[in-house]
Amino acid sequence: MAGSEYQDEKIKVRLSGPPGSELLIKVDDKEIVLRS
Amino acid sequence: MVLSIIKPLGLHSEVQVSLDVAADTTLAISYKPPDGIIHLFDDITWENTELDVFEIQAVRQIDVSPHKVMINESLISRHPFFSRPARISRDSPFSFTLKNMDKHVTRHLEITIWIWIRDKAEMDQIVKAGEVEIREYARR
């Protein structure tokens, strides 16, 4: 399982999953893409 | 790490998402599997002692598959949408919204999306993409 992390004032998020997985998160007008 | 595959069918994996969400914040979340892979969504579970502070809603009506799975009972009562197993692909991601209803405090939530890997060809694609932990599915 691979993983990645993102953090700002609204959210801290960590993703782990099969390599190549993506998590798209929208907060307000901002889009965040995490790739494992 | 290359894993030996004892049974080509019925393997499962999981996607784990760990979140600290600021007070009164809404997130839209979409999970996409690796390119060329179609997962069969099995279940989604939440680890949080204060789950009630989160409001969780479906964004997309996901397809129903013939597979019968056992679903976390508290999840059924809270979010019946998620009791439907479905195919997840890059064109058809698994999506939902989540809001921290607390007006003052950042809250933590751990989400696990349980996914089926349907056959050996699909498994081979994942293993080729890199190291991956795959465990034989154990019925719950």
N, CA and C atoms of all chains as a GROMACS GRO file, in nm:
protein
  528
    1MET      N    1   0.084  -0.119   0.000
    1MET     CA    2   0.000   0.000   0.000
    1MET      C    3   0.089   0.125   0.000
    2ALA      N    4   0.069   0.211  -0.098
    2ALA     CA    5   0.142   0.337  -0.103
    2ALA      C    6   0.053   0.446  -0.044
    3GLY      N    7   0.113   0.561  -0.012
    3GLY     CA    8   0.032   0.666   0.049
    3GLY      C    9   0.085   0.805   0.023
    4SER      N   10   0.003   0.904   0.051
    4SER     CA   11   0.046   1.044   0.042
    4SER      C   12  -0.037   1.127   0.139
    5GLU      N   13   0.012   1.250   0.164
    5GLU     CA   14  -0.051   1.335   0.265
    5GLU      C   15  -0.069   1.477   0.214
    6TYR      N   16  -0.166   1.545   0.269
    6TYR     CA   17  -0.188   1.688   0.238
    6TYR      C   18  -0.238   1.756   0.365
    7GLN      N   19  -0.198   1.883   0.383
    7GLN     CA   20  -0.246   1.957   0.500
    7GLN      C   21  -0.259   2.105   0.468
    8ASP      N   22  -0.369   2.166   0.508
    8ASP     CA   23  -0.382   2.312   0.507
    8ASP      C   24  -0.465   2.352   0.629
    9GLU      N   25  -0.520   2.473   0.629
    9GLU     CA   26  -0.591   2.522   0.748
    9GLU      C   27  -0.728   2.456   0.768
   10LYS      N   28  -0.782   2.396   0.660
   10LYS     CA   29  -0.914   2.336   0.671
   10LYS      C   30  -0.910   2.185   0.689
   11ILE      N   31  -0.804   2.124   0.637
   11ILE     CA   32  -0.804   1.978   0.634
   11ILE      C   33  -0.663   1.921   0.639
   12LYS      N   34  -0.652   1.808   0.706
   12LYS     CA   35  -0.531   1.728   0.697
   12LYS      C   36  -0.578   1.590   0.654
   13VAL      N   37  -0.522   1.538   0.546
   13VAL     CA   38  -0.571   1.410   0.495
   13VAL      C   39  -0.455   1.321   0.453
   14ARG      N   40  -0.468   1.193   0.482
   14ARG     CA   41  -0.367   1.095   0.442
   14ARG      C   42  -0.438   0.981   0.370
   15LEU      N   43  -0.383   0.941   0.256
   15LEU     CA   44  -0.442   0.834   0.176
   15LEU      C   45  -0.344   0.719   0.167
   16SER      N   46  -0.391   0.597   0.186
   16SER     CA   47  -0.311   0.481   0.150
   16SER      C   48  -0.400   0.383   0.075
   17GLY      N   49  -0.344   0.320  -0.027
   17GLY     CA   50  -0.421   0.228  -0.108
   17GLY      C   51  -0.334   0.172  -0.217
   18PRO      N   52  -0.393   0.094  -0.309
   18PRO     CA   53  -0.315   0.039  -0.418
   18PRO      C   54  -0.244   0.150  -0.496
   19PRO      N   55  -0.119   0.130  -0.538
   19PRO     CA   56  -0.047   0.234  -0.612
   19PRO      C   57  -0.126   0.278  -0.734
   20GLY      N   58  -0.133   0.410  -0.755
   20GLY     CA   59  -0.210   0.463  -0.867
   20GLY      C   60  -0.349   0.506  -0.827
   21SER      N   61  -0.390   0.475  -0.705
   21SER     CA   62  -0.520   0.522  -0.657
   21SER      C   63  -0.517   0.673  -0.642
   22GLU      N   64  -0.632   0.736  -0.660
   22GLU     CA   65  -0.642   0.881  -0.643
   22GLU      C   66  -0.757   0.916  -0.552
   23LEU      N   67  -0.735   1.018  -0.474
   23LEU     CA   68  -0.842   1.074  -0.393
   23LEU      C   69  -0.853   1.222  -0.429
   24LEU      N   70  -0.970   1.261  -0.478
   24LEU     CA   71  -0.995   1.401  -0.512
   24LEU      C   72  -1.080   1.461  -0.400
   25ILE      N   73  -1.034   1.570  -0.343
   25ILE     CA   74  -1.107   1.635  -0.234
   25ILE      C   75  -1.133   1.779  -0.273
   26LYS      N   76  -1.257   1.823  -0.259
   26LYS     CA   77  -1.291   1.963  -0.283
   26LYS      C   78  -1.328   2.028  -0.151
   27VAL      N   79  -1.257   2.135  -0.118
   27VAL     CA   80  -1.287   2.214   0.001
   27VAL      C   81  -1.306   2.357  -0.046
   28ASP      N   82  -1.426   2.412  -0.023
   28ASP     CA   83  -1.457   2.545  -0.076
   28ASP      C   84  -1.432   2.542  -0.227
   29ASP      N   85  -1.349   2.633  -0.276
   29ASP     CA   86  -1.323   2.635  -0.420
   29ASP      C   87  -1.193   2.563  -0.456
   30LYS      N   88  -1.133   2.498  -0.358
   30LYS     CA   89  -1.003   2.436  -0.380
   30LYS      C   90  -1.016   2.286  -0.407
   31GLU      N   91  -0.942   2.236  -0.505
   31GLU     CA   92  -0.939   2.093  -0.533
   31GLU      C   93  -0.802   2.037  -0.496
   32ILE      N   94  -0.803   1.926  -0.426
   32ILE     CA   95  -0.679   1.860  -0.384
   32ILE      C   96  -0.680   1.719  -0.440
   33VAL      N   97  -0.570   1.679  -0.502
   33VAL     CA   98  -0.561   1.541  -0.552
   33VAL      C   99  -0.446   1.472  -0.480
   34LEU      N  100  -0.477   1.361  -0.415
   34LEU     CA  101  -0.374   1.278  -0.352
   34LEU      C  102  -0.360   1.151  -0.432
   35ARG      N  103  -0.236   1.111  -0.458
   35ARG     CA  104  -0.212   0.986  -0.531
   35ARG      C  105  -0.131   0.891  -0.444
   36SER      N  106  -0.175   0.767  -0.437
   36SER     CA  107  -0.101   0.670  -0.355
   36SER      C  108   0.012   0.611  -0.437
   37MET      N  109   0.779  -0.615  -0.338
   37MET     CA  110   0.723  -0.738  -0.284
   37MET      C  111   0.621  -0.794  -0.383
   38VAL      N  112   0.643  -0.916  -0.428
   38VAL     CA  113   0.546  -0.981  -0.516
   38VAL      C  114   0.479  -1.090  -0.434
   39LEU      N  115   0.352  -1.087  -0.433
   39LEU     CA  116   0.278  -1.181  -0.349
   39LEU      C  117   0.234  -1.301  -0.430
   40SER      N  118   0.239  -1.418  -0.369
   40SER     CA  119   0.183  -1.533  -0.438
   40SER      C  120   0.032  -1.531  -0.422
   41ILE      N  121  -0.033  -1.562  -0.530
   41ILE     CA  122  -0.178  -1.557  -0.530
   41ILE      C  123  -0.230  -1.699  -0.523
   42ILE      N  124  -0.288  -1.734  -0.413
   42ILE     CA  125  -0.338  -1.870  -0.396
   42ILE      C  126  -0.472  -1.885  -0.468
   43LYS      N  127  -0.558  -1.788  -0.450
   43LYS     CA  128  -0.688  -1.791  -0.516
   43LYS      C  129  -0.699  -1.667  -0.605
   44PRO      N  130  -0.716  -1.687  -0.734
   44PRO     CA  131  -0.721  -1.571  -0.823
   44PRO      C  132  -0.845  -1.486  -0.805
   45LEU      N  133  -0.948  -1.543  -0.748
   45LEU     CA  134  -1.071  -1.466  -0.730
   45LEU      C  135  -1.097  -1.444  -0.582
   46GLY      N  136  -1.170  -1.342  -0.553
   46GLY     CA  137  -1.212  -1.321  -0.416
   46GLY      C  138  -1.108  -1.254  -0.329
   47LEU      N  139  -1.010  -1.188  -0.391
   47LEU     CA  140  -0.912  -1.115  -0.313
   47LEU      C  141  -0.968  -0.977  -0.280
   48HIS      N  142  -0.921  -0.922  -0.174
   48HIS     CA  143  -0.967  -0.787  -0.143
   48HIS      C  144  -0.851  -0.700  -0.099
   49SER      N  145  -0.872  -0.574  -0.112
   49SER     CA  146  -0.776  -0.477  -0.065
   49SER      C  147  -0.854  -0.366   0.004
   50GLU      N  148  -0.785  -0.267   0.048
   50GLU     CA  149  -0.853  -0.159   0.117
   50GLU      C  150  -0.783  -0.027   0.090
   51VAL      N  151  -0.863   0.077   0.094
   51VAL     CA  152  -0.812   0.213   0.079
   51VAL      C  153  -0.841   0.283   0.210
   52GLN      N  154  -0.738   0.341   0.270
   52GLN     CA  155  -0.758   0.406   0.398
   52GLN      C  156  -0.737   0.556   0.385
   53VAL      N  157  -0.831   0.630   0.439
   53VAL     CA  158  -0.824   0.776   0.436
   53VAL      C  159  -0.834   0.825   0.579
   54SER      N  160  -0.735   0.904   0.618
   54SER     CA  161  -0.732   0.962   0.751
   54SER      C  162  -0.753   1.112   0.738
   55LEU      N  163  -0.851   1.167   0.810
   55LEU     CA  164  -0.889   1.307   0.791
   55LEU      C  165  -0.894   1.383   0.923
   56ASP      N  166  -0.837   1.503   0.927
   56ASP     CA  167  -0.867   1.600   1.031
   56ASP      C  168  -0.942   1.712   0.961
   57VAL      N  169  -1.068   1.731   0.997
   57VAL     CA  170  -1.154   1.827   0.927
   57VAL      C  171  -1.184   1.944   1.021
   58ALA      N  172  -1.156   2.066   0.975
   58ALA     CA  173  -1.180   2.185   1.057
   58ALA      C  174  -1.329   2.201   1.085
   59ALA      N  175  -1.362   2.277   1.190
   59ALA     CA  176  -1.501   2.300   1.229
   59ALA      C  177  -1.582   2.358   1.114
   60ASP      N  178  -1.708   2.312   1.103
   60ASP     CA  179  -1.803   2.367   1.006
   60ASP      C  180  -1.748   2.365   0.863
   61THR      N  181  -1.681   2.257   0.829
   61THR     CA  182  -1.619   2.246   0.696
   61THR      C  183  -1.680   2.129   0.620
   62THR      N  184  -1.712   2.153   0.494
   62THR     CA  185  -1.768   2.049   0.407
   62THR      C  186  -1.666   2.008   0.301
   63LEU      N  187  -1.651   1.878   0.282
   63LEU     CA  188  -1.559   1.824   0.183
   63LEU      C  189  -1.637   1.738   0.084
   64ALA      N  190  -1.600   1.745  -0.043
   64ALA     CA  191  -1.649   1.647  -0.141
   64ALA      C  192  -1.532   1.555  -0.172
   65ILE      N  193  -1.553   1.425  -0.161
   65ILE     CA  194  -1.444   1.328  -0.174
   65ILE      C  195  -1.478   1.228  -0.284
   66SER      N  196  -1.382   1.203  -0.373
   66SER     CA  197  -1.399   1.101  -0.476
   66SER      C  198  -1.278   1.009  -0.475
   67TYR      N  199  -1.300   0.880  -0.471
   67TYR     CA  200  -1.191   0.783  -0.481
   67TYR      C  201  -1.190   0.720  -0.619
   68LYS      N  202  -1.073   0.723  -0.685
   68LYS     CA  203  -1.057   0.658  -0.814
   68LYS      C  204  -0.951   0.550  -0.803
   69PRO      N  205  -0.978   0.430  -0.852
   69PRO     CA  206  -0.876   0.325  -0.849
   69PRO      C  207  -0.766   0.354  -0.952
   70PRO      N  208  -0.658   0.275  -0.950
   70PRO     CA  209  -0.552   0.294  -1.049
   70PRO      C  210  -0.606   0.283  -1.192
   71ASP      N  211  -0.539   0.346  -1.284
   71ASP     CA  212  -0.582   0.348  -1.424
   71ASP      C  213  -0.598   0.206  -1.477
   72GLY      N  214  -0.707   0.180  -1.545
   72GLY     CA  215  -0.730   0.050  -1.605
   72GLY      C  216  -0.788  -0.054  -1.511
   73ILE      N  217  -0.809  -0.015  -1.387
   73ILE     CA  218  -0.859  -0.110  -1.287
   73ILE      C  219  -1.004  -0.079  -1.254
   74ILE      N  220  -1.083  -0.184  -1.243
   74ILE     CA  221  -1.218  -0.166  -1.191
   74ILE      C  222  -1.228  -0.243  -1.060
   75HIS      N  223  -1.253  -0.172  -0.954
   75HIS     CA  224  -1.274  -0.238  -0.825
   75HIS      C  225  -1.421  -0.265  -0.807
   76LEU      N  226  -1.449  -0.364  -0.729
   76LEU     CA  227  -1.586  -0.385  -0.686
   76LEU      C  228  -1.596  -0.337  -0.543
   77PHE      N  229  -1.668  -0.231  -0.525
   77PHE     CA  230  -1.685  -0.176  -0.391
   77PHE      C  231  -1.755  -0.276  -0.302
   78ASP      N  232  -1.704  -0.297  -0.184
   78ASP     CA  233  -1.759  -0.395  -0.093
   78ASP      C  234  -1.827  -0.325   0.025
   79ASP      N  235  -1.753  -0.240   0.090
   79ASP     CA  236  -1.804  -0.184   0.215
   79ASP      C  237  -1.725  -0.058   0.246
   80ILE      N  238  -1.781   0.023   0.332
   80ILE     CA  239  -1.705   0.139   0.380
   80ILE      C  240  -1.727   0.145   0.531
   81THR      N  241  -1.621   0.162   0.605
   81THR     CA  242  -1.634   0.169   0.750
   81THR      C  243  -1.569   0.295   0.802
   82TRP      N  244  -1.614   0.338   0.917
   82TRP     CA  245  -1.571   0.465   0.975
   82TRP      C  246  -1.521   0.439   1.116
   83GLU      N  247  -1.409   0.495   1.149
   83GLU     CA  248  -1.355   0.480   1.283
   83GLU      C  249  -1.356   0.617   1.349
   84ASN      N  250  -1.451   0.638   1.439
   84ASN     CA  251  -1.455   0.764   1.509
   84ASN      C  252  -1.552   0.748   1.625
   85THR      N  253  -1.509   0.787   1.741
   85THR     CA  254  -1.597   0.772   1.856
   85THR      C  255  -1.706   0.878   1.857
   86GLU      N  256  -1.688   0.981   1.775
   86GLU     CA  257  -1.787   1.088   1.771
   86GLU      C  258  -1.838   1.105   1.628
   87LEU      N  259  -1.880   0.993   1.570
   87LEU     CA  260  -1.921   0.996   1.430
   87LEU      C  261  -2.038   1.092   1.407
   88ASP      N  262  -2.118   1.113   1.510
   88ASP     CA  263  -2.236   1.197   1.494
   88ASP      C  264  -2.202   1.341   1.457
   89VAL      N  265  -2.080   1.384   1.480
   89VAL     CA  266  -2.047   1.522   1.443
   89VAL      C  267  -2.029   1.535   1.293
   90PHE      N  268  -2.022   1.421   1.222
   90PHE     CA  269  -2.007   1.427   1.077
   90PHE      C  270  -2.140   1.398   1.008
   91GLU      N  271  -2.170   1.477   0.908
   91GLU     CA  272  -2.283   1.449   0.823
   91GLU      C  273  -2.228   1.396   0.691
   92ILE      N  274  -2.274   1.280   0.649
   92ILE     CA  275  -2.219   1.216   0.530
   92ILE      C  276  -2.332   1.190   0.430
   93GLN      N  277  -2.313   1.235   0.309
   93GLN     CA  278  -2.417   1.221   0.208
   93GLN      C  279  -2.356   1.167   0.078
   94ALA      N  280  -2.437   1.093   0.006
   94ALA     CA  281  -2.393   1.045  -0.125
   94ALA      C  282  -2.400   1.157  -0.226
   95VAL      N  283  -2.306   1.157  -0.317
   95VAL     CA  284  -2.310   1.252  -0.428
   95VAL      C  285  -2.363   1.183  -0.552
   96ARG      N  286  -2.314   1.062  -0.577
   96ARG     CA  287  -2.348   0.993  -0.700
   96ARG      C  288  -2.420   0.863  -0.667
   97GLN      N  289  -2.524   0.835  -0.738
   97GLN     CA  290  -2.597   0.709  -0.719
   97GLN      C  291  -2.515   0.598  -0.784
   98ILE      N  292  -2.459   0.510  -0.706
   98ILE     CA  293  -2.371   0.408  -0.762
   98ILE      C  294  -2.450   0.287  -0.810
   99ASP      N  295  -2.392   0.211  -0.902
   99ASP     CA  296  -2.459   0.095  -0.959
   99ASP      C  297  -2.472  -0.017  -0.857
  100VAL      N  298  -2.574  -0.095  -0.874
  100VAL     CA  299  -2.595  -0.209  -0.785
  100VAL      C  300  -2.539  -0.334  -0.852
  101SER      N  301  -2.462  -0.412  -0.780
  101SER     CA  302  -2.410  -0.536  -0.836
  101SER      C  303  -2.482  -0.653  -0.770
  102PRO      N  304  -2.473  -0.772  -0.830
  102PRO     CA  305  -2.544  -0.886  -0.770
  102PRO      C  306  -2.475  -0.941  -0.646
  103HIS      N  307  -2.355  -0.892  -0.614
  103HIS     CA  308  -2.284  -0.948  -0.500
  103HIS      C  309  -2.352  -0.912  -0.369
  104LYS      N  310  -2.360  -1.010  -0.285
  104LYS     CA  311  -2.419  -0.986  -0.153
  104LYS      C  312  -2.305  -0.975  -0.052
  105VAL      N  313  -2.305  -0.871   0.023
  105VAL     CA  314  -2.198  -0.852   0.120
  105VAL      C  315  -2.259  -0.821   0.256
  106MET      N  316  -2.178  -0.840   0.356
  106MET     CA  317  -2.222  -0.804   0.491
  106MET      C  318  -2.177  -0.662   0.519
  107ILE      N  319  -2.265  -0.586   0.571
  107ILE     CA  320  -2.240  -0.443   0.591
  107ILE      C  321  -2.246  -0.411   0.740
  108ASN      N  322  -2.159  -0.323   0.778
  108ASN     CA  323  -2.159  -0.273   0.914
  108ASN      C  324  -2.300  -0.223   0.951
  109GLU      N  325  -2.357  -0.276   1.057
  109GLU     CA  326  -2.496  -0.243   1.090
  109GLU      C  327  -2.517  -0.095   1.118
  110SER      N  328  -2.423  -0.036   1.188
  110SER     CA  329  -2.440   0.106   1.220
  110SER      C  330  -2.435   0.189   1.092
  111LEU      N  331  -2.359   0.138   0.996
  111LEU     CA  332  -2.349   0.209   0.869
  111LEU      C  333  -2.481   0.203   0.793
  112ILE      N  334  -2.545   0.085   0.796
  112ILE     CA  335  -2.674   0.073   0.728
  112ILE      C  336  -2.774   0.172   0.786
  113SER      N  337  -2.776   0.178   0.917
  113SER     CA  338  -2.876   0.265   0.979
  113SER      C  339  -2.845   0.413   0.953
  114ARG      N  340  -2.720   0.445   0.942
  114ARG     CA  341  -2.684   0.586   0.922
  114ARG      C  342  -2.685   0.624   0.775
  115HIS      N  343  -2.629   0.537   0.692
  115HIS     CA  344  -2.607   0.575   0.553
  115HIS      C  345  -2.643   0.460   0.461
  116PRO      N  346  -2.771   0.435   0.439
  116PRO     CA  347  -2.811   0.319   0.360
  116PRO      C  348  -2.756   0.321   0.218
  117PHE      N  349  -2.724   0.437   0.168
  117PHE     CA  350  -2.665   0.449   0.035
  117PHE      C  351  -2.544   0.358   0.020
  118PHE      N  352  -2.464   0.350   0.124
  118PHE     CA  353  -2.337   0.280   0.115
  118PHE      C  354  -2.352   0.129   0.124
  119SER      N  355  -2.472   0.080   0.144
  119SER     CA  356  -2.488  -0.064   0.155
  119SER      C  357  -2.493  -0.131   0.018
  120ARG      N  358  -2.480  -0.054  -0.088
  120ARG     CA  359  -2.486  -0.110  -0.222
  120ARG      C  360  -2.345  -0.135  -0.276
  121PRO      N  361  -2.308  -0.262  -0.297
  121PRO     CA  362  -2.179  -0.285  -0.362
  121PRO      C  363  -2.184  -0.235  -0.506
  122ALA      N  364  -2.075  -0.189  -0.558
  122ALA     CA  365  -2.078  -0.127  -0.690
  122ALA      C  366  -1.941  -0.134  -0.755
  123ARG      N  367  -1.940  -0.119  -0.886
  123ARG     CA  368  -1.814  -0.110  -0.958
  123ARG      C  369  -1.759   0.031  -0.944
  124ILE      N  370  -1.629   0.037  -0.921
  124ILE     CA  371  -1.562   0.166  -0.914
  124ILE      C  372  -1.452   0.167  -1.020
  125SER      N  373  -1.454   0.264  -1.107
  125SER     CA  374  -1.348   0.280  -1.205
  125SER      C  375  -1.310   0.428  -1.209
  126ARG      N  376  -1.211   0.462  -1.292
  126ARG     CA  377  -1.171   0.602  -1.299
  126ARG      C  378  -1.283   0.688  -1.358
  127ASP      N  379  -1.366   0.626  -1.445
  127ASP     CA  380  -1.478   0.701  -1.502
  127ASP      C  381  -1.599   0.701  -1.409
  128SER      N  382  -1.593   0.619  -1.309
  128SER     CA  383  -1.708   0.605  -1.221
  128SER      C  384  -1.660   0.597  -1.076
  129PRO      N  385  -1.607   0.707  -1.025
  129PRO     CA  386  -1.545   0.703  -0.893
  129PRO      C  387  -1.648   0.689  -0.781
  130PHE      N  388  -1.600   0.653  -0.666
  130PHE     CA  389  -1.683   0.643  -0.548
  130PHE      C  390  -1.680   0.778  -0.477
  131SER      N  391  -1.796   0.842  -0.469
  131SER     CA  392  -1.799   0.982  -0.425
  131SER      C  393  -1.899   1.004  -0.312
  132PHE      N  394  -1.863   1.095  -0.224
  132PHE     CA  395  -1.956   1.134  -0.119
  132PHE      C  396  -1.912   1.268  -0.061
  133THR      N  397  -2.002   1.329   0.015
  133THR     CA  398  -1.965   1.452   0.085
  133THR      C  399  -1.964   1.426   0.234
  134LEU      N  400  -1.888   1.507   0.302
  134LEU     CA  401  -1.870   1.489   0.445
  134LEU      C  402  -1.860   1.628   0.508
  135LYS      N  403  -1.937   1.651   0.614
  135LYS     CA  404  -1.930   1.780   0.682
  135LYS      C  405  -1.906   1.763   0.830
  136ASN      N  406  -1.811   1.837   0.883
  136ASN     CA  407  -1.791   1.842   1.027
  136ASN      C  408  -1.893   1.941   1.082
  137MET      N  409  -1.998   1.889   1.148
  137MET     CA  410  -2.107   1.973   1.196
  137MET      C  411  -2.069   2.053   1.320
  138ASP      N  412  -1.958   2.015   1.384
  138ASP     CA  413  -1.914   2.090   1.502
  138ASP      C  414  -1.875   2.230   1.460
  139LYS      N  415  -1.924   2.330   1.532
  139LYS     CA  416  -1.900   2.469   1.493
  139LYS      C  417  -1.766   2.524   1.543
  140HIS      N  418  -1.700   2.446   1.628
  140HIS     CA  419  -1.580   2.504   1.692
  140HIS      C  420  -1.456   2.416   1.689
  141VAL      N  421  -1.474   2.284   1.675
  141VAL     CA  422  -1.361   2.194   1.699
  141VAL      C  423  -1.328   2.112   1.574
  142THR      N  424  -1.200   2.103   1.542
  142THR     CA  425  -1.154   2.012   1.437
  142THR      C  426  -1.176   1.868   1.481
  143ARG      N  427  -1.226   1.785   1.391
  143ARG     CA  428  -1.254   1.646   1.426
  143ARG      C  429  -1.177   1.552   1.334
  144HIS      N  430  -1.146   1.435   1.391
  144HIS     CA  431  -1.069   1.335   1.318
  144HIS      C  432  -1.161   1.221   1.275
  145LEU      N  433  -1.134   1.166   1.157
  145LEU     CA  434  -1.213   1.055   1.106
  145LEU      C  435  -1.123   0.962   1.026
  146GLU      N  436  -1.139   0.834   1.047
  146GLU     CA  437  -1.066   0.734   0.969
  146GLU      C  438  -1.167   0.658   0.883
  147ILE      N  439  -1.146   0.658   0.752
  147ILE     CA  440  -1.237   0.590   0.660
  147ILE      C  441  -1.162   0.476   0.593
  148THR      N  442  -1.222   0.359   0.590
  148THR     CA  443  -1.166   0.248   0.514
  148THR      C  444  -1.266   0.206   0.408
  149ILE      N  445  -1.224   0.210   0.283
  149ILE     CA  446  -1.306   0.163   0.172
  149ILE      C  447  -1.256   0.023   0.136
  150TRP      N  448  -1.341  -0.076   0.153
  150TRP     CA  449  -1.303  -0.216   0.126
  150TRP      C  450  -1.339  -0.245  -0.018
  151ILE      N  451  -1.242  -0.300  -0.090
  151ILE     CA  452  -1.265  -0.322  -0.233
  151ILE      C  453  -1.227  -0.465  -0.272
  152TRP      N  454  -1.303  -0.518  -0.364
  152TRP     CA  455  -1.272  -0.649  -0.422
  152TRP      C  456  -1.183  -0.630  -0.544
  153ILE      N  457  -1.093  -0.724  -0.563
  153ILE     CA  458  -1.018  -0.733  -0.688
  153ILE      C  459  -1.069  -0.858  -0.757
  154ARG      N  460  -1.122  -0.841  -0.876
  154ARG     CA  461  -1.209  -0.944  -0.930
  154ARG      C  462  -1.137  -1.065  -0.988
  155ASP      N  463  -1.020  -1.045  -1.050
  155ASP     CA  464  -0.956  -1.159  -1.115
  155ASP      C  465  -0.805  -1.139  -1.120
  156LYS      N  466  -0.736  -1.241  -1.170
  156LYS     CA  467  -0.590  -1.239  -1.168
  156LYS      C  468  -0.534  -1.131  -1.260
  157ALA      N  469  -0.600  -1.108  -1.374
  157ALA     CA  470  -0.552  -1.004  -1.466
  157ALA      C  471  -0.552  -0.868  -1.396
  158GLU      N  472  -0.655  -0.844  -1.320
  158GLU     CA  473  -0.664  -0.717  -1.248
  158GLU      C  474  -0.557  -0.710  -1.140
  159MET      N  475  -0.538  -0.822  -1.073
  159MET     CA  476  -0.433  -0.830  -0.970
  159MET      C  477  -0.296  -0.803  -1.032
  160ASP      N  478  -0.268  -0.864  -1.148
  160ASP     CA  479  -0.139  -0.845  -1.213
  160ASP      C  480  -0.115  -0.697  -1.245
  161GLN      N  481  -0.219  -0.628  -1.289
  161GLN     CA  482  -0.203  -0.486  -1.320
  161GLN      C  483  -0.165  -0.408  -1.196
  162ILE      N  484  -0.226  -0.441  -1.086
  162ILE     CA  485  -0.196  -0.369  -0.962
  162ILE      C  486  -0.055  -0.398  -0.916
  163VAL      N  487  -0.016  -0.525  -0.920
  163VAL     CA  488   0.118  -0.562  -0.874
  163VAL      C  489   0.224  -0.497  -0.962
  164LYS      N  490   0.196  -0.489  -1.094
  164LYS     CA  491   0.291  -0.426  -1.186
  164LYS      C  492   0.311  -0.278  -1.152
  165ALA      N  493   0.206  -0.217  -1.100
  165ALA     CA  494   0.212  -0.074  -1.069
  165ALA      C  495   0.304  -0.047  -0.950
  166GLY      N  496   0.336  -0.149  -0.872
  166GLY     CA  497   0.425  -0.128  -0.759
  166GLY      C  498   0.390  -0.220  -0.645
  167GLU      N  499   0.449  -0.192  -0.534
  167GLU     CA  500   0.425  -0.277  -0.418
  167GLU      C  501   0.284  -0.254  -0.365
  168VAL      N  502   0.217  -0.359  -0.336
  168VAL     CA  503   0.081  -0.345  -0.287
  168VAL      C  504   0.051  -0.458  -0.190
  169GLU      N  505  -0.019  -0.424  -0.090
  169GLU     CA  506  -0.055  -0.527   0.008
  169GLU      C  507  -0.193  -0.583  -0.026
  170ILE      N  508  -0.195  -0.710  -0.058
  170ILE     CA  509  -0.321  -0.775  -0.091
  170ILE      C  510  -0.338  -0.892   0.005
  171ARG      N  511  -0.450  -0.899   0.064
  171ARG     CA  512  -0.474  -1.012   0.154
  171ARG      C  513  -0.592  -1.093   0.101
  172GLU      N  514  -0.586  -1.220   0.129
  172GLU     CA  515  -0.698  -1.303   0.088
  172GLU      C  516  -0.822  -1.259   0.164
  173TYR      N  517  -0.930  -1.249   0.093
  173TYR     CA  518  -1.052  -1.200   0.156
  173TYR      C  519  -1.105  -1.300   0.257
  174ALA      N  520  -1.132  -1.253   0.373
  174ALA     CA  521  -1.193  -1.337   0.475
  174ALA      C  522  -1.334  -1.287   0.498
  175ARG      N  523  -1.430  -1.376   0.482
  175ARG     CA  524  -1.568  -1.332   0.499
  175ARG      C  525  -1.593  -1.290   0.643
  176ARG      N  526  -1.660  -1.176   0.655
  176ARG     CA  527  -1.688  -1.128   0.790
  176ARG      C  528  -1.828  -1.170   0.832
   0.00000   0.00000   0.00000
